[in-house]
Amino acid sequence: MNASISSELGNISSSFWIMVLLAIAIAAGTGFAAGFFYARWSDKRSFSRARAGVAQLFQTVISTIDTAQEVCRLLEKCPGTFLKPSQTEQLVQKRNGLLDAISTLVRRHDPSFDPDPQPDAPPSPAPTPFKIEWTTEPIDPATGLPGRQAFDENLELLMNSGRESERTSGLLLIKVDKFENLRSRLGAGDSDKLVKKMMAVVCRSVRDEDLVCRYSADMLAILLPDTDSETGRTIAGAARDSIRAHHFRVEEHGPEVFVTASFGYTACRPLDNPDLAVNRSADALSKSQQRGRNQLHAHDGQSIKHCLAG
């Protein structure tokens, strides 16, 4: 009986260990399978997330470029010129950097991409140079400067050159402040001497290529060829400062006479006409006269801005 019991216990013990080993094997196999399939699922999930992130980055790039284009179009509609040379240069640098970055990105995914599909195409024609030959006749006998008729003819030449070359020029009007009071106090001869001295001061303050004309008895008109708006305002400011700092005397050793002037500047753009340019400059000059002595206003084509005060 004891032998029978021992035999049964041995059989049970063997079956138990076999079951344990089978359980371990099944658990190991199940774990391996689960780990294998989880790893594959995890890789797919990570890849999907990466693709979603790249797609989101791409959409962000497109949206940002669209926004920049819209903002540039809004700025383009702003009246007048408002960008400084340094800001213009900064925009050009940003544009070039963006084009380089986009070209590099596209070439990475499409090696055949060529940002210049027509490298052999002829270059764009060079812009027409600004050319003008001033007409100095008829001369104003009192000052030796081109007179009103010469001014009208030269302004027409300036406008024609601007249209042909698509370049901007400038017109500056300078009027002696309270000229009638000066004439009644000093007489016609001495007041004309002072106006002539003022004109000489202005001629020394402008560039060699600029043309100074006597527009009327108490007014000068200066034509500034191939001149951007900022440079034109700078030249106008220099003319104003030269008059403001000069000590005027009828005779070399005579008493000093207080002489001031008002200034009106405007840009002459390619599509402008002579009458429009004169009217804008005259409107700016009128604003200067209303404000006081030694004032400078500039007309940008849309509005009149105060630039310098006494």
Helices and strands as residue ranges (DSSP letters): H 2-76, H 85-109, H 148-165, E 169-176, H 179-186, H 188-205, E 211-216, E 219-224, H 229-245, E 248-249, E 256-257, E 261-268, H 274-291, E 296-299, E 304-308
